[in-house]
């Protein structure tokens, strides 16, 4: 079920709106933790801010999506009294029903996924944004095999380079963390002028391997810049 929220304060962001909606939907008037329909979980919902053509963070409206049963309870609560309002930064919002179709994948998330507090989600988003802002230029990428020579007296292994490419003079490559997917990504470009269409090489760790413990495929990168120096332009 979807509602339209109007009269959102110009300085409010999506986390302010979600926090205000949470206070109502998870409050004692609409949420009963002993209700079997809730399955022992706080109800989930989704807020989608309206896009502003003027470049602001929103246009004063937002779409509120939530399970139908909860949506009907919310609308009934809203109509019962003028004091029953979702308040964002001191401004009561107007609530209207819409006839927009809620995508099936969104319905599944609302019904099955655990609710995430807006403050927790905000912190995670800040971490993800910071991780994307830091990228390090790579001098060289190597792929090869770790192996133990048959005539080696010790327990150590040697690294045989099967493929090597340099990314300084004729091309460029950058490495950065994709926090939300828990991987490290290398963007490889054919020339320094083609950074807009890089080739993405994805793998879960910087040094990755797969094999029987003796002969393993492995990769490594040499980074030109120390992380403390900040992102490259």
C-alpha positions as CSV (number, residue, x, y, z in Angstrom):
1,X,0.0,0.0,0.0
2,X,1.3,3.5,-0.8
3,X,0.6,6.9,0.6
4,X,1.8,10.4,-0.4
5,X,3.3,12.6,2.3
6,X,3.1,16.3,1.7
7,X,4.4,19.5,3.3
8,X,7.8,18.1,4.2
9,X,10.2,20.7,5.6
10,X,12.7,21.9,3.1
11,X,15.6,21.1,5.5
12,X,14.4,17.6,6.3
13,X,16.1,14.6,4.7
14,X,15.0,11.0,4.2
15,X,16.2,10.0,7.7
16,X,14.2,12.7,9.4
17,X,11.1,11.5,7.6
18,X,11.8,7.9,8.4
19,X,12.3,8.7,12.0
20,X,9.0,10.6,12.2
21,X,7.1,7.8,10.5
22,X,8.8,5.2,12.8
23,X,7.6,7.1,15.9
24,X,4.0,6.7,14.7
25,X,4.0,3.2,13.2
26,X,6.0,1.7,16.1
27,X,4.1,3.7,18.7
28,X,1.6,2.1,21.1
29,X,-1.4,3.3,19.1
30,X,-0.5,1.3,16.0
31,X,2.0,-1.4,17.1
32,X,1.2,-4.2,19.5
33,X,4.3,-6.4,20.1
34,X,2.0,-9.2,21.3
35,X,0.0,-9.3,18.0
36,X,0.7,-12.5,16.2
37,X,0.4,-10.8,12.9
38,X,3.6,-8.9,13.6
39,X,5.5,-12.2,14.1
40,X,7.5,-10.6,17.0
41,X,9.0,-8.0,14.7
42,X,8.5,-4.2,14.4
43,X,6.7,-3.5,11.1
44,X,8.8,-2.4,8.1
45,X,8.1,0.4,5.7
46,X,9.8,2.4,2.9
47,X,10.1,6.1,2.2
48,X,10.9,7.4,-1.3
49,X,11.6,11.2,-1.4
50,X,10.2,13.2,-4.2
51,X,12.7,14.5,-6.7
52,X,13.2,18.3,-6.9
53,X,13.8,19.9,-10.3
54,X,15.6,22.7,-8.5
55,X,18.4,20.5,-7.3
56,X,17.2,20.3,-3.6
57,X,17.2,17.1,-1.7
58,X,13.4,16.7,-2.2
59,X,10.3,18.6,-3.6
60,X,8.4,18.6,-0.3
61,X,6.7,15.2,-0.9
62,X,7.5,11.6,-0.3
63,X,6.0,8.2,-1.0
64,X,5.3,6.0,2.0
65,X,5.1,2.3,1.3
66,X,4.0,-0.3,3.9
67,X,2.0,-3.5,4.3
68,X,-1.7,-3.1,3.5
69,X,-3.0,-4.0,6.9
70,X,-0.7,-1.5,8.6
71,X,-1.5,1.1,6.0
72,X,-5.2,0.8,6.7
73,X,-4.6,1.2,10.4
74,X,-2.4,4.3,9.8
75,X,-5.0,6.0,7.6
76,X,-7.8,5.3,10.1
77,X,-5.6,6.7,12.9
78,X,-4.9,9.8,10.7
79,X,-8.6,10.5,10.1
80,X,-9.7,10.1,13.7
81,X,-8.2,13.3,14.9
82,X,-6.4,16.5,13.8
83,X,-3.8,15.7,16.4
84,X,-2.9,12.4,14.8
85,X,-0.1,13.5,12.5
86,X,3.4,12.5,11.4
87,X,5.5,15.5,12.4
88,X,8.9,16.3,10.8
89,X,10.9,19.2,12.2
90,X,7.9,20.6,13.9
91,X,5.7,20.5,10.8
92,X,2.7,18.1,10.6
93,X,2.6,16.2,7.3
94,X,-0.5,15.7,5.1
95,X,-1.3,12.0,4.2
96,X,-3.0,11.0,1.0
97,X,-3.8,7.6,-0.4
98,X,-2.4,6.8,-3.9
99,X,-3.3,4.2,-6.4
100,X,0.3,3.5,-7.4
101,X,1.4,-0.1,-7.8
102,X,4.0,-1.2,-5.3
103,X,6.6,-3.4,-7.0
104,X,6.6,-7.1,-6.0
105,X,10.2,-7.0,-4.7
106,X,9.3,-4.0,-2.5
107,X,6.4,-6.0,-1.1
108,X,8.6,-8.9,-0.3
109,X,11.1,-6.7,1.6
110,X,8.3,-5.0,3.6
111,X,6.8,-8.3,4.6
112,X,10.0,-10.4,5.2
113,X,13.0,-8.1,5.9
114,X,13.9,-6.9,9.4
115,X,13.4,-3.2,10.1
116,X,16.5,-1.1,10.2
117,X,16.6,2.0,12.4
118,X,17.2,5.2,10.4
119,X,20.1,6.3,12.5
120,X,21.8,2.9,11.9
121,X,21.1,3.1,8.2
122,X,22.4,6.7,8.1
123,X,25.7,5.7,9.7
124,X,26.1,2.8,7.2
125,X,25.4,5.1,4.3
126,X,28.1,7.6,5.5
127,X,30.6,4.7,5.7
128,X,29.7,3.6,2.2
129,X,30.0,7.2,0.8
130,X,33.4,7.6,2.5
131,X,34.7,4.3,1.2
132,X,33.7,5.3,-2.4
133,X,35.5,8.7,-2.0
134,X,38.9,7.0,-1.4
135,X,40.6,5.4,-4.3
136,X,44.3,4.6,-4.7
137,X,46.2,4.5,-8.0
138,X,47.8,1.2,-8.9
139,X,51.3,0.9,-10.3
140,X,51.2,-2.8,-11.2
141,X,48.9,-5.7,-11.2
142,X,50.2,-9.3,-11.0
143,X,48.5,-12.7,-11.4
144,X,50.3,-15.9,-10.8
145,X,50.7,-19.1,-8.9
146,X,51.9,-19.9,-5.4
147,X,53.9,-23.1,-5.5
148,X,56.3,-25.2,-3.4
149,X,59.4,-26.3,-5.3
150,X,60.0,-30.0,-5.1
151,X,63.6,-29.4,-4.1
152,X,62.8,-26.8,-1.5
153,X,64.1,-27.8,2.0
154,X,61.9,-25.4,3.9
155,X,58.1,-24.9,4.3
156,X,58.0,-21.7,2.3
157,X,56.4,-21.2,-1.1
158,X,57.5,-19.2,-4.1
159,X,55.3,-17.0,-6.4
160,X,55.4,-17.5,-10.1
161,X,54.2,-14.5,-12.0
162,X,52.0,-15.7,-15.0
163,X,50.6,-12.3,-15.9
164,X,51.8,-8.8,-15.1
165,X,50.6,-5.4,-16.3
166,X,51.9,-1.9,-15.5
167,X,49.5,1.0,-15.2
168,X,51.7,4.1,-15.1
169,X,52.8,5.3,-18.5
170,X,50.1,4.1,-21.0
171,X,47.1,3.4,-18.9
172,X,45.7,3.8,-15.4
173,X,44.1,1.7,-12.7
174,X,42.6,2.5,-9.4
175,X,41.6,0.4,-6.4
176,X,38.9,1.1,-3.9
177,X,36.5,-0.6,-1.4
178,X,32.9,-1.4,-2.2
179,X,31.7,-1.5,1.4
180,X,28.1,-2.7,0.8
181,X,29.3,-5.8,-1.0
182,X,32.4,-6.4,1.1
183,X,34.8,-6.5,-1.8
184,X,37.7,-4.6,-3.3
185,X,37.4,-3.3,-6.9
186,X,40.0,-2.5,-9.4
187,X,39.1,-0.1,-12.2
188,X,41.3,-0.6,-15.2
189,X,41.4,1.9,-18.1
190,X,43.0,1.5,-21.5
191,X,44.3,5.1,-21.5
192,X,44.4,7.9,-19.0
193,X,41.6,9.6,-21.0
194,X,39.1,6.8,-20.8
195,X,38.3,6.8,-17.1
196,X,34.6,7.1,-17.8
197,X,34.4,3.5,-19.2
198,X,36.6,1.3,-17.0
199,X,36.8,-2.4,-16.9
200,X,35.8,-3.7,-13.5
201,X,37.7,-6.6,-11.9
202,X,35.8,-7.8,-8.8
203,X,37.1,-10.1,-6.1
204,X,36.4,-10.4,-2.4
205,X,39.9,-9.8,-1.2
206,X,43.0,-8.0,-2.4
207,X,45.1,-11.2,-2.2
208,X,42.8,-14.0,-3.3
209,X,43.5,-17.6,-4.0
210,X,41.8,-20.9,-4.9
211,X,43.5,-24.2,-5.1
212,X,44.7,-27.2,-3.1
213,X,47.1,-25.3,-0.8
214,X,50.1,-26.0,-2.9
215,X,49.5,-24.5,-6.4
216,X,47.2,-21.5,-6.0
217,X,46.1,-18.8,-8.4
218,X,46.7,-15.5,-6.7
219,X,46.7,-11.7,-7.5
220,X,48.3,-8.7,-6.0
221,X,48.5,-4.9,-6.6
222,X,51.2,-2.3,-6.0
223,X,49.7,1.0,-4.9
224,X,51.4,4.3,-5.7
225,X,49.8,6.3,-3.0
226,X,49.5,5.9,0.8
227,X,45.9,6.0,2.1
228,X,46.7,8.9,4.4
229,X,47.4,11.1,1.4
230,X,43.7,11.1,0.5
231,X,41.9,10.3,-2.8
232,X,43.4,10.9,-6.2
233,X,41.8,13.6,-8.3
